[in-house]
Every structure is written in structure tokens, then in C-alpha cells.
Amino acid sequence: MSSTLTKDALLNALKAASDDTRLRLLVLLSQTEKNVKDLTEILGQSQPRLSRHLKLLTNANLIERFQEGSWVYYRLARGGPNATLIQEIIKTANLTDAPFANDQKAAEKLIAKRAQEAQTYFQTHAKDWDQIRKLYVKEEKVEQAMQSLLGKGPIDMLLDLGTGTGRILELFASQFKTGIGIDINNEMLRHARARLGRLNINSCELRQGDITNLKLKNACAETIIMHQILHFFAEPRDVCKEAARLLKPGGKLMIVDFSAHNNEQLRTNFAHQRLGFSENQIWNFLKAVGLKTLKFQQLSNTQPTKQTTTNKNALNVSLWLASK
């Protein structure tokens, strides 16, 4: 790939960027990938209008488009002279200027709204959470894979981000000296305390907190696990960034989540923001926050359920292991 642009390609890229809305779009996408629905809400413009702007930016190779179910996501171009050009343009932008600052506030407000929608769902279904998860995957198979992937070595401190009912702390209780489970939802934590109390697991702490912004010291944990939580976030890289901050050098981060799928019902019925993840999607999130890839494993769901009477729409589960 050439490291420079021809005159026509350069003019095309500069023309594409030289518009108020398109420049604001580029700044928003410089933070993280976003879908069309969110961009229309942040900018307060119609979808047809924004789609035209996004098409121009895509044709100029300044952004990339990818499909996730019925939702379309966009991100800045990665690699090549176009990516270099747009990064230089964004570096020169004063992000405290009112239009950029207002867009950022709108984006933060939208993230908070999406998080609240998920928490409302958790609050309603907390007592049934473990059963809900079993509708989609044979959990015993996943847990065996998790134990195998992480290994049997002792762990000084384990962080379970999005602990839910505390099942992961229970699963690894024999390995860690201290386990900290964090969840933003008090109802989930109530069930986790009851579970761990019944089992006399006393080496755990349960805390309420936003796993994208925790009041914990840098590099405090040897092992961090995120089990079936990333698909609830519109911005998964924010969670990965915080996990990278908390991970000790040489520590391990394990992510367990659905493989990429097209089951739109999970958005409407179960508050999912993302329809699973491909192997490279998660690796890209982790590489962007400075983590190294170690191992990947995909598990196939071969058990029909009420939701999946055939394997055609069955959900698979993937596991990613990374280090710092």
C-alpha cells in the first residue's frame, strides 16, 4: 500500500472532510466506532442526511463501514495515508470548541442512557439471571473452557468486571487470594452476596461501580475476567481500556462473550447493544489499549433451546485471552 496520496485522492479526501457535519462526524468517530442510530441522536440530524455524509466519507476512504445485524457501524480508516491524514486533521482541531464539546456531551449523555436501559433490564431480571444465560449456551462447557484457558495457577487478585450473580467468583474461588466483583446494579450485587454467603466464600469483596471508570489503583490485578458483559455496551473499547489500566504487567485478561451473530431479538428482548463479536473485533479493541493477544477459542452451541429449535440460529461463545 502506498504511503502517499495522488493529487486527486488528496483533494477528494480534503473535500470530504471540509464540511461542518462531516468534520464533527470524524471527531466523534476518532473516539470509538458508532452506529448510525447513535450518530443521528448525537447530532440531531435525520438518518438520510447523515447517511449521505457518511457515504461521502466512506468513498473518500476516511472512514470504514461494517454491518452488525441490521445496524451499521462506522469507524475511522485504519492504516494507510488516509488514516494518517485524518488523524493529523483531528490533532489540529480544538476539541473544546463549542460544536465539538457539545457533541461530546451528547455522546456521553447517550452512553448514560444506554447504560440505564441495560440496568433497568438487569434490575428486573436479576433473580433469573443465571437461567437466562442458559437459554443461549451450555454454561458448563463455557466454564470448563474458561478454567482450561486461564490455567490452574494461584492468583493474588482477581477482578470480575460485571460480576452479576457472582458465579465467576465462585468458579475461581479456589485459585485467588482476593477476588473483587464489581457491578453497577445493586440488585445483582444482592444476589451475588447471597450466593457467596451460602457457599461460605469469604475471600471476595463485592462493590458497586461503573466498570468503565473504577476507583481502583492502576495495575492492581493479576487476572481480570469479563464474562458475557461486553455485548451490553455500546462502546466496548471503554471497558477494555479500563481493564488494561487495572491489569498488572504480565497479568491476564480473559473475555468471554457471544461470537458474532444476527439474532436481532437479543437487542429488543434482552437489552443487548452488540450482536456478539468476531475474533478480530475484540483483538482490535485490546490492541488499541496496549494489550497483547495470547489465545482464542470458539465454542459451538449444539443444544436446541426454546429460542433455537435448530442450529441455524444457535449462538456460539468465544473466549479471548490477552496479557499486558
N, C-alpha and C positions, 0 to 999 in steps of 0.2 A: 504494500500500500504506500502510495506516495506521501511524503511528509509535507507537501506544499499543495496549494490550490491553483488551478488555472485562473486567468483573469475573469472569465465568465462565471466560474464556480464561486470565486470570491465575491464578485458583485452580487450574485444570486443569494449567497449567504448573508451578506450585509443588508441587502434589501429586505430579506425575510425578517431580520432582527430589528429593522428600523421602523417599528410601529409600536404605539403605546401598549396595546393589549398583548402583542406578541413578545415584547420585551418583559412585561410583567409575568407572562407565562414561563418564559425562560428562567427568570429568577425563582419562581415558585418550584419549577422542576429541578433547579440546582440543589434543592434541599433533599428531595426524595421523589420517587415516582408517584404519580397521582392519576386517578381515573377521571374520565370526562364529567361524570356526575359531580364529583367533588370540586372540580375546577369551575363548573358553572355556578356552584353555590358560593365559592370564594369570591369570584369576580363579579357575580351578579349579572351575568350575561346569558343569553339564550344558548342552548346547545347547538343549534345550526350555525350560529355566528362563531362560537368558539371552535366548532369542528372545522370551519373554513380556515381559521387562523392556525389551528394545529396541523391541518393538511399542508399549508404553505411551509411551516417549519419542518415538517417531515420530508417534504420534497426537496428542501434545501439541505437535508442531512444534518440538521442541527438537533433534532430530537428523534427518538425511536418509538415506534408504536408496537404494542403487543396486546393480544386478546386473552382475557381470563373469563371463561364462560361468556355471558352476554355483555360483560363490562370491558371497556377498552382502557388500557393504561398507557401513559406516556412517561418517558424519562429522557434526560439529556443524552446526546450521542456519546458513545464511549469509544475512545481510540481514534486516531487519525487527525488530520488537520482541522476538520470541522469541530471536533471536540475541543481541540486546543484553542481555536478561535473563540468559541462561545464561553469557555472558561475565562479567557482574557477579558472579554466584554463584561462578564459578570463581576470580575475582580475590580473593574473600574467604576462599577455602579455604587452610589451612596445608598446603602440599604436602609438608612434612617430617613431617607426622603419619604414624604407622606404617602405616595401611592404604594411604594414597596412595603413600608411599615404597616399600612392599613391591610394590605393583602396578607401579611404575615399574621396579624391579629385575627383576621377572618379565618385563616388556615388553622390557627391554634384553637379558635372557638369551635370550628368544625370537628377537630380531633376530640375535643372535650365532649361534644355532643355525641359522637360515635361511641366514645367510651361509656357515656352514661346509658346509651341504648343497650350496650352489652351488659352493664352492671344491673340494669333492670331485669334483663333476662336471667342473669345469674341469681339475683335475689329471689326470683320466682321459682327457679328450678334447682336451687342448691341441694335440697334434701334428696333429689333424684339424680344427682349429677353422675355418679358412677354408673348407674343404669343407663342413662342417656348415652354415655360414651360407648357402652357395649352394643348399642344399636348399629354401630358402624364398623366395629373391628373387634376381633377376638383379643381382648386385652392381655390375656395370659401369654400369648405369643409375643406381643409387643414387649411386655415386661421381661421376658426371658432374653429377648434381643438386646434390651437396654442393659441388663446385667452383664451380658457377654461382651458388649461393645465397651462398656466402661471399665470392666475388669474387676477383680476381687480385692485389689489393694486397699489399705486403710486411707481414710480421707479425714484430714484435720477439720475442715469446714466445708459443708455442702450448702449451697443456696438453691432452693427450689422456687423459681420465679413463676408466679401464678399457681400457687400451691393447691388451690381448690379445696378438696376434702382431705388433703394431707396424705394421699395414697403413696406418692413418690417418696416422702419422708419415711413412711412405713416400710417401703420396699428396700431402701438402702440403710435402714437404721443400724444394722449390724456392722456397717462399714465406717460410719462417720463418728468423730468425736463430738462435733456440734453440727446440728442441722437447723437451718433457718428457712422457714416457709413464709413467703410473702404473697399477699393477695390484697386487692383493693376493696374486696367485698366482705363486709363484716359477717354476713350470713354464712358465706363459705368458711370463714375462719372459725365460726362457732361449731360447724360440723367437723372441721379438722381437729379442733381441740377435743371434742367428744371422742372422735376416733382414736387419737393418740393417747388420750387418757384411759380409755378402755383397754388399750394394749400395753399400758404402763411404759410407754416410750418417753423417757424423761430427758433425753439429750437434745430435745428440739425446742426452738423458740418459734412462735408464730407472731407475725407482725402485719399490721395493715400498712399498705404503701403502694404507690404508683411505680410499677416496675420499669418505667421509662425514666424515673427521676427519684432515686432512693437516697436516703440519708445514711449511707454506709461509706466507709473509707475506701479509697482506691486499693485495688489489688488485695482484697480481703479474703477471697475464697479460692480454694484449690479446685473445686468442682462446682459447676453451675448446670442446672438442668431446666429446660423449658419444655414441658410436656403438654402437647395439644393446647397451646395458648396463642401462638403467633397468628393463627388464622382469624383471631378476634380483633386484630389490629390493622387499621388502615395503613399504618406506617411501620411495618415490621422492623425496618432498619433502626428505628429509635430504640427498640427493645434490645437489639443486637449490640448497639453502641453502648448502652448502659451495662450490659453483660460483660463486654470487653473491658470496660473501666474497672469492674469489680473483680475480674479474674486475675489471679496471681501469675507472674511469668512461669511458663511451663504448666500452668493449670489447664483443665479440660472443660470445654463447654459442649454439652450434648443437647441437641434439638430433636424433638420427636413431634411430627405433625403429619397431616394428610398429604399424600402425593397429589400433584395437580389433577383436578377433575372438573367436571362440568355440571355438578348437581346444584342447580340454582336454588332448590328448596332449602338448602342449608343457610342461605342468606335470609330468606323470608321467615323461615320457621325456627332457626337456631342462632340468629344474630351473627353469623359468620361474615367477616369483611372480605376475606380472601378465600378463593376456592382451591385450597391446598397450594403446594409449591413444587416446582420442578427441582431437580438436583442442583442445577446451576443457579437458580434464583437465590437459594439460601447461601450457596458458596459465594455469590457476588455480594450479598449483604455482609457476610463475615469477613471477606477480604477487604471490603471498604472500611471496616473498622479495625483493621490491623491484625486479624486472626489468621492462623494457618489451618489449612484443611488436612484432616487426618483420614477419616473413614466415612463411607456412605453405605447404607443398606436399605433396600426396599422390601417390604413385606406385603404379600398379596392377600387380600381378603377373599377367601373361598367359601365363606359361610353365608348362605342366603339369609336375609332378615325380612322383617315386615316391610322395610323400605326398599330392599333389593332382593326381589324374588329370583333374579338371575344374576350371574356375574357381570353382566353387561355394564351395570351402573354401580358395582361394588366399589367401595373406597379402599385404596391401598394406603399403607402408612410408610413413611420414610424416616430414617434416622441419620443425623449428621453429627460427626464428632470433630471438633476443632480444638486447637490449642493456641496459647499466647506465646 
